[in-house]
Amino acid sequence: MITPGLDAVTLGYVPITKFVFSREDALRFKRLTAERLRELGVSLVDIEGVTDDGTLFRHEDLPRVIGHLRAKGVDAIFCPHCNFGTEDVAAKLGREMGVPYLLWGPRDEEPLPDGTRLRDTQCGLFATSQILRRMDVPFTYIPNCRLDDPIFERGVLGFIRVASVVKSFRGMRIGQIGQRNDFFWTVMVNEAQLLEQFGIEVWQIYPTTLFDEVRRRVESPDEQLRDLVARMREDVTFEGLDQTRVVAVGALKLALAEVAEEHSLSAIALQCFPQPQEQFGIYPCYANAMLAEEGVPVVCEMDVHGAITSVMLQAAALHETPPFFADLTIRHPGDDNAELLWHCGAFPISLADEGVRRRVGHHFIMPGDAAGVCHWRIRGGEITIARFADDRGGYRMAFGEGRGTTGPETVGTYAWLQVEDWLEWERRFIRGPYIHHVAGIHGHFAPILHEACRYIPGLSSDPVGATDRELEEYFWRIDGE
């Protein structure tokens, strides 16, 4: 299980110096910067004891530094220039490590009374950035500022979120349980290309294996299942489900969790009908929602790309709040810039709006007596929605932000999302390559997704409702500057 928060990412701390300028002042800023990072709660691996003074400027130290960082399993590196820095060494480190790279240096003070300057940090940043570009090393940059400037804090913490997205993307494993329904052409994927281009595995799990485990648990409930069912009855009101079917919902959740752990799955794409209804008389929605609470998104209708999107959003939020998986469904009847985010009921219960009745019952579209669909409105506030999609051999990531707004009540799990210009959204999705499924999460993460795409070759950033410059300014300025 991934630890939520900043500890989800381990940052390699590699102060860069040069053989000229003040050594004493460079070491002072090496210490001050590390102290500030720890104040912010960042998990660091430094290079103390690897080089003579815990900084990097000599070529002969580079192999030891790289070996140390790899052995510690760092997810990203931060190379603060504590004076002018040594541009070729800094860039070679980025090229060899191949992880997200943060570039920054402290703003210089005024020259000493005799005119001497101690660091010339900004000058060195210009040099290193150019060599990073020559070596084709993507990097994130925080403006040359002071350690106590607000933009430093935002930049560092934003970069940690970016690194979390990249970490989650590389080596992702999506469990595929069942097969695509013949009438859902929109969720076709190219498994071979996902593996070859991104290293993403689509891990096949036979539905019979899952359902045999559910049946075993239903027939012989253990203490774990009995406790879960008791908690479920405290959390929601069941309508149309007798005790046997309530137990089957709980058994399905436990079986899915077991599969996820056994195969180290990042998320699950599930064929949600017709087998669960035929086998147990249930819909898997509530079971899916419970597993999503625990950090394993389960998406409907065998949507592997939707599962990938959900994992990326969860990582952007540092696993501190769960994503939800929705259809873009209908426009708001009274607001031209609002849209219904809805699905059958797999939105995590922790997202339910305060005071709403949380019930689990029948599906309002599908025929038959099967039940297990969740019905509650989720809270509003700031929401980021996104969609990962293939595009004739390439891949794109659409994303944007809006806010929850009021709207008519409906069934299923849902929220009304208000954006600045819905027609821009609608046109983007109609023209493709996107479908009606999106992943959503509470928070302001569009700039994080945009920056993360820098580090994923073959994935193009496709923001909706904001320009590239507006998104990049997240790392460059605080409102009002």
C-alpha positions, 0 to 999 in steps of 0.5 A, spaced: 500 500 500 502 506 498 503 511 503 499 517 502 502 524 502 509 527 501 512 520 503 509 517 496 516 520 493 523 520 495 527 526 492 534 525 491 538 531 493 544 533 489 547 540 491 551 543 485 557 547 486 563 549 482 570 550 483 570 557 483 566 562 487 565 562 495 565 554 497 563 557 504 557 560 502 555 554 497 555 549 503 551 554 507 546 554 502 546 547 501 545 546 508 539 551 508 536 548 502 536 541 505 533 544 512 527 548 508 525 541 504 525 538 511 520 543 514 516 542 508 516 535 509 519 532 503 523 525 504 530 526 502 536 522 500 542 526 500 549 525 498 553 526 504 559 521 505 558 520 497 562 526 495 567 530 500 562 535 502 555 533 500 555 537 493 557 535 486 561 538 481 567 533 480 566 528 474 569 523 478 564 523 483 558 522 478 558 514 478 558 514 485 552 519 486 548 515 480 550 509 484 548 511 491 541 514 488 539 508 484 541 504 490 536 508 494 530 508 489 529 515 488 523 517 484 526 524 482 532 529 483 533 536 485 539 539 483 539 546 487 545 550 484 548 553 491 553 557 487 554 558 479 554 550 479 557 545 474 553 545 468 555 539 464 555 534 471 548 537 472 546 535 466 549 528 465 546 526 472 539 528 469 541 524 463 543 518 466 538 518 472 532 518 467 527 521 473 524 528 473 529 533 475 528 540 479 532 545 477 533 551 482 538 556 485 537 561 491 537 568 489 543 572 490 544 577 495 547 584 493 555 584 492 559 585 498 562 592 500 568 591 495 564 589 489 565 581 490 559 576 489 559 570 492 555 565 488 552 568 481 547 563 481 542 565 476 548 565 471 549 558 472 542 556 472 542 559 465 548 555 463 545 548 466 538 549 463 541 550 456 546 543 457 539 540 459 536 542 453 542 539 449 542 533 452 534 532 451 533 532 459 526 534 461 526 538 467 522 543 471 524 550 473 522 554 479 524 561 478 531 564 482 528 566 488 529 566 496 528 560 500 522 563 504 518 566 498 512 562 497 513 560 489 519 556 492 514 552 497 509 551 491 514 549 486 517 544 490 511 541 493 508 541 485 514 538 483 513 532 488 506 531 485 509 531 478 514 526 480 508 522 483 504 522 477 510 519 473 512 514 478 505 511 478 505 511 470 512 508 469 511 500 470 503 501 471 499 494 471 492 494 470 488 488 472 483 486 466 477 482 469 473 479 463 472 482 456 470 488 453 462 488 451 461 487 444 457 494 444 463 498 447 467 499 441 469 506 445 474 502 450 478 498 445 485 499 447 492 496 444 495 492 449 502 491 445 503 498 444 501 500 452 507 495 453 512 497 448 511 505 449 510 506 456 511 499 460 504 499 462 502 492 463 494 489 462 494 483 466 489 478 464 485 475 470 479 470 469 472 472 471 471 465 473 477 465 478 474 471 481 467 469 482 469 462 485 473 466 490 466 470 491 462 464 492 467 461 497 467 467 501 459 467 501 458 460 502 463 460 508 463 467 511 469 468 515 470 474 521 473 479 516 467 478 511 462 479 517 466 485 520 466 488 513 458 487 512 457 490 519 461 496 517 457 496 510 450 496 513 453 502 518 455 506 512 449 505 507 442 503 506 441 497 502 434 497 498 432 491 494 438 486 497 437 481 502 442 479 506 445 474 501 446 479 496 449 484 501 454 478 503 456 477 496 457 485 495 462 484 501 465 478 498 466 481 491 470 487 495 474 482 499 476 478 492 478 484 488 482 486 494 486 480 494 487 480 486 489 487 487 494 485 492 496 478 489 498 481 482 501 488 484 495 492 481 495 499 480 488 499 478 482 494 475 478 495 469 472 490 470 467 487 466 461 489 470 455 486 467 452 481 465 456 476 469 455 479 476 448 479 475 447 472 473 452 469 478 450 473 484 444 478 483 448 484 484 452 490 481 459 491 483 459 498 484 459 498 491 464 493 492 468 497 486 467 504 490 470 501 497 476 498 493 477 505 490 477 508 497 483 503 499 487 506 493 486 501 487 481 505 482 476 500 479 473 502 473 467 500 469 466 497 462 473 494 461 475 501 460 483 500 461 485 507 459 480 510 464 483 506 469 490 509 467 487 516 468 484 514 475 491 512 477 495 518 474 490 523 478 490 519 484 498 520 484 497 527 483 493 528 489 499 524 493 493 518 494 490 523 499 483 523 496 480 518 491 479 519 484 472 517 481 470 515 474 464 518 471 460 519 464 460 526 461 452 525 461 448 531 460 448 539 460 445 542 466 438 544 464 439 551 467 447 553 466 450 552 459 457 551 462 455 546 467 455 538 465 453 532 469 458 527 472 455 521 473 456 513 473 452 507 475 455 508 482 462 507 483 464 513 486 467 512 493 463 514 499 468 518 502 466 523 497 459 523 498 456 530 500 454 532 507 447 530 509 445 526 503 442 519 504 447 514 502 443 508 499 445 502 495 440 499 490 437 497 483 440 500 477 435 505 474 437 503 466 438 496 466 432 491 467 432 485 472 432 485 479 440 485 480 442 491 485 448 494 488 448 500 485 450 506 489 446 513 489 449 519 492 451 526 490 458 527 491 461 534 494 463 540 490 469 544 490 475 544 485 475 538 481 480 536 476 477 531 470 482 528 465 482 523 460 488 518 457 487 516 450 490 513 444 490 517 437 492 513 431 499 511 434 500 516 439 497 518 446 494 524 448 492 527 455 486 531 456 485 535 462 481 541 465 478 544 472 471 546 474 467 547 480 462 543 483 455 547 482 448 546 484 443 542 480 437 537 479 437 531 483 438 524 480 440 517 481 446 513 481 453 517 483 454 524 481 456 531 481 454 537 477 461 540 474 461 548 472 467 550 467 468 557 464 466 554 457 463 548 456 462 548 449 470 548 448 470 542 452 464 539 448 468 540 442 474 537 444 471 531 446 467 530 440 473 531 435 477 526 439 480 522 440 476 522 447 470 518 449 465 520 454 468 517 460 473 521 465 476 520 471 475 526 476 478 528 483 477 534 488 483 539 487 487 543 483 491 538 478 491 541 471 498 544 472 501 538 475 498 533 469 501 538 464 508 538 467 508 531 468 507 530 461 514 533 459 517 526 463 513 521 459 515 521 452 509 519 447 504 522 451 502 529 449 499 534 454 492 537 451 489 542 456 482 544 456 480 551 459 487 553 460 493 555 455 500 552 456 503 558 459 497 559 464 498 552 466 506 553 466 505 559 471 503 555 476 511 554 477 513 561 476 509 566 479 504 566 485 497 570 483 498 578 484 506 577 483 
